[in-house]
Amino acid sequence: MSETPPPGDRIAKVLARAGLASRRDAERMIEDGRVMVNGRHISSPALNVTETDEITVDGNPVEPPAPPRLWLYHKPPGLVTSARDEKGRPTVFDNLPEGMPRVMSVGRLDLNSEGLLLLTNDGGIKRQLELPSTGWLRKYRVRVNGTPKESDLTTLRKGVTVDGERFLGMEITLDRQQGANAWLTVGLREGKNREIRRALETVGLKVGRLIRLSYGPFRLNDLKPGEAEEIKGRVMRDQLGMEGAPKLKPARVRKARPAPPDPRRGGNKPRK
């Protein structure tokens, strides 16, 4: 006879639902001795907790999870998407519009990439949207230095291997050639680390600019760099199958903080 599982949820899942960290980062917080349950430090994430347990992180009480929420954010270039950067570079979370709650990013965009980044206050949503099984197409507009040949695009559509890592075939089309540069539209369903840049380099194309346009059904549209827009609860329920998503009022674009200087454009000049 199988044993009855203990009541409640794993502590890392509870911390993620509270918007404090992803499950993996929550496990690291536990291993580092930053988490206490009922006044005692815990060292293993193999612990179930219930609503009656008192949980603190770094001495601060963990509040019950807020209703799940999701935002579109237009990430400017020059920001990292990690909560802390060992090199002291500015992060997305240092430059969010005023009034935003504690949030986590869904996936990442590297330092020099820009465009759509999804943000959420709920670790369960983050995990759901990052799972490879979700299979959502992410579309990018990419400027490369060089003249792409149809044979290059065919190679990329079939998939390439870079430094022993296999990249699945991408959807890729040539939009236009502008002198020494070309603009491409690229679609991915995986999104491994620097995948587009590394894959295009295998056929001699160096990426000069990379803009994410969409993530599954969510689109950047006319959101300006540094601005965030909350996704309506109805859309969350429809797209994510979340019955508990709040019935929010229509999303409004929040005023963005000034983006950090972009050395490629000579500072904070308006973009066209």
C-alpha atoms as one frame of an Amber mdcrd trajectory, in Angstrom:
protein
   0.000   0.000   0.000   1.403   3.390  -0.981   1.899   6.010   1.700  -0.389
   9.017   1.772   1.591  12.100   0.669   1.957  14.815   3.322  -0.529  17.693
   3.099   0.318  20.994   1.451   2.790  21.898  -1.283   6.564  21.754  -1.594
   8.201  24.806  -0.039   9.952  25.811  -3.302   6.606  25.802  -5.119   5.065
  28.002  -2.413   7.923  30.504  -2.651   7.591  30.584  -6.428   3.823  31.129
  -6.226   4.493  34.049  -3.877   6.601  35.644  -6.635   9.866  35.533  -4.702
  11.835  33.409  -7.146  11.624  30.590  -9.643  11.483  27.096  -8.155  15.145
  26.533  -8.943  16.183  29.818  -7.339  13.932  29.074  -4.355  15.777  25.782
  -3.871  19.067  27.699  -3.862  17.680  30.106  -1.258  16.811  27.116   0.923
  20.260  25.560   0.483  21.827  28.902   1.432  19.930  28.895   4.736  17.789
  31.933   3.925  14.420  30.242   4.545  12.790  29.477   7.908   9.600  27.511
   8.572   7.952  27.954  11.975  11.094  29.578  13.353  13.549  26.938  12.158
  16.002  27.132   9.290  15.475  24.461   6.658  18.229  23.064   4.455  16.267
  20.866   2.038  13.446  21.691  -0.398  11.931  18.244   0.308   9.388  19.729
   2.689   5.655  20.275   2.310   4.046  23.291   3.965   0.439  24.375   4.454
  -1.315  27.692   5.024  -0.863  27.275   8.787   2.954  27.277   8.556   4.868
  30.512   9.126   7.511  31.028   6.427  10.178  33.734   6.311  12.919  34.536
   3.787  15.855  36.588   5.082  13.734  37.255   8.159  10.804  38.693   6.179
   7.404  36.955   6.333   6.217  35.391   3.088   2.798  36.764   2.221   0.070
  34.583   0.699   0.298  34.539  -3.100  -1.454  37.359  -4.925  -3.766  36.557
  -7.862  -1.669  35.513 -10.892  -0.874  38.372 -13.254   1.070  38.741 -16.498
   2.622  41.737 -18.257   4.077  42.534 -21.657   7.318  44.523 -21.318   9.377
  46.128 -24.075  12.945  45.424 -23.011  15.444  48.023 -24.240  18.957  46.882
 -25.197  21.581  47.254 -22.478  19.626  45.555 -19.665  20.197  42.056 -18.283
  17.188  39.932 -17.334  18.639  38.364 -14.170  17.534  39.759 -10.810  21.142
  40.429  -9.832  24.164  40.895 -12.059  27.625  39.976 -10.834  29.135  42.619
 -13.116  26.936  45.382 -11.766  25.163  46.001 -15.077  21.651  47.524 -15.028
  18.838  44.983 -14.948  15.299  44.892 -16.257  14.063  44.894 -12.670  15.929
  48.109 -11.852  14.186  49.882 -14.732  10.553  48.780 -14.584   7.783  51.389
 -14.686   6.741  52.767 -11.308   4.021  50.861  -9.491   5.005  47.412 -10.752
   4.920  44.673  -8.076   7.656  42.103  -7.605   7.844  40.141 -10.863   9.910
  37.485 -12.618  10.780  37.204 -16.284   9.479  34.391 -18.464  12.635  33.211
 -20.195  15.350  35.708 -21.055  16.621  38.138 -23.614  20.361  38.695 -23.644
  22.014  42.036 -22.925  21.988  43.366 -26.478  18.597  41.958 -27.491  15.389
  43.937 -27.221  11.662  43.587 -27.626   8.958  41.546 -25.939   9.657  40.093
 -22.500   6.852  38.536 -20.477   6.795  39.319 -16.751   4.721  37.593 -14.077
   4.204  37.643 -10.318   3.510  33.902 -10.285   6.153  31.183 -10.424   3.632
  28.657 -11.723   2.908  30.787 -14.800   6.628  31.299 -15.358   7.285  27.570
 -15.276   4.300  26.773 -17.503   5.327  29.234 -20.206   8.991  28.179 -20.163
   8.335  24.441 -20.573   9.490  23.160 -23.998   6.239  21.208 -24.216   4.338
  24.511 -24.441   5.745  24.744 -27.972   4.819  28.380 -28.495   6.438  30.092
 -31.458   8.625  33.106 -30.620   9.149  35.505 -33.527  12.080  37.882 -33.963
  13.102  40.607 -36.371  16.812  40.295 -37.000  19.297  42.558 -38.777  22.408
  40.786 -39.995  25.570  41.938 -41.675  25.937  40.074 -44.941  23.902  38.846
 -47.872  21.895  35.747 -46.950  21.668  33.130 -49.697  18.722  30.792 -50.059
  21.079  27.883 -49.329  21.968  29.535 -45.978  18.303  29.826 -45.058  17.653
  26.222 -46.095  20.457  25.069 -43.780  18.972  26.983 -40.863  15.488  25.627
 -41.575  16.880  22.087 -41.272  18.654  22.808 -37.975  22.326  23.179 -37.112
  24.730  21.981 -34.426  26.910  24.569 -32.687  29.692  23.489 -30.293  27.994
  20.132 -29.831  24.566  21.646 -29.123  21.751  20.833 -31.538  19.376  23.616
 -32.561  16.079  22.631 -34.137  15.163  24.029 -37.519  13.895  27.607 -37.419
  11.311  29.421 -39.490  13.255  32.065 -41.392  12.530  34.441 -44.252  14.484
  37.240 -45.909  12.504  40.479 -45.667  14.848  42.868 -47.462  18.473  43.638
 -48.245  19.751  47.110 -47.307  23.258  47.602 -48.617  25.619  45.482 -46.533
  22.830  44.492 -44.127  19.698  42.360 -44.386  16.549  42.059 -42.293  15.193
  38.605 -41.474  12.126  37.302 -39.662  12.993  34.300 -37.493  10.681  31.944
 -35.594  11.796  29.566 -32.824  10.032  27.078 -30.586  12.953  26.424 -28.214
  14.894  29.575 -27.417  18.212  28.218 -26.133  20.954  30.544 -24.943  21.851
  33.016 -27.744  20.401  30.515 -30.221  19.705  32.906 -33.108  23.071  34.655
 -32.911  24.990  31.386 -32.710  22.988  29.634 -35.437  23.296  32.519 -37.918
  27.038  32.729 -37.335  27.376  29.164 -38.660  26.385  30.444 -42.114  28.506
  33.607 -41.876  25.797  36.045 -40.784  26.598  38.318 -37.838  23.604  39.668
 -35.912  23.626  43.435 -35.424  20.176  43.847 -33.939  17.632  41.374 -32.560
  14.063  42.310 -31.601  11.548  39.828 -30.216   8.140  40.543 -31.741   5.975
  37.887 -30.112   5.860  35.016 -27.634   3.086  32.628 -28.557  -0.161  34.640
 -28.735   1.342  37.668 -26.983   2.651  40.458 -29.240   4.841  43.516 -28.802
   2.698  45.646 -31.124   3.280  49.368 -30.496   4.597  49.105 -26.932   7.488
  51.556 -26.579  10.912  50.633 -25.091  10.708  50.529 -21.298   6.895  50.362
 -21.186   4.815  47.587 -19.630   1.217  46.577 -20.297  -0.802  44.205 -18.168
  -2.597  41.367 -19.919  -6.293  41.209 -19.149  -7.545  38.378 -16.965  -9.886
  37.182 -19.691  -6.950  36.760 -22.090  -5.003  34.851 -19.436  -7.921  32.523
 -18.882  -8.336  31.944 -22.616  -4.650  31.504 -23.489  -3.357  29.785 -20.347
  -6.451  27.885 -19.262  -6.348  29.614 -15.876  -9.713  29.573 -14.171  -8.315
  31.531 -11.237  -7.025  34.436 -13.285  -8.495  37.703 -11.999 -11.111  39.631
 -13.954  -8.957  42.702 -14.418  -9.943  45.971 -15.995  -8.573  46.624 -19.498
  -4.789  46.782 -19.437  -3.145  50.184 -19.514   0.332  51.082 -20.636   2.391
  52.443 -17.776   4.770  55.304 -18.250   8.265  53.970 -18.804  11.360  55.018
 -16.967  14.102  56.438 -19.190  16.046  53.635 -20.873  19.815  53.451 -20.229
  22.031  54.971 -22.891  22.457  52.753 -25.927  26.056  53.187 -27.138  25.090
  51.972 -30.623  22.766  54.910 -31.055  24.772  57.618 -29.334  22.685  57.788
 -26.161  18.985  58.142 -25.477  17.913  59.656 -28.782  14.330  58.985 -29.802
  13.883  55.930 -31.987  12.102  56.006 -35.265
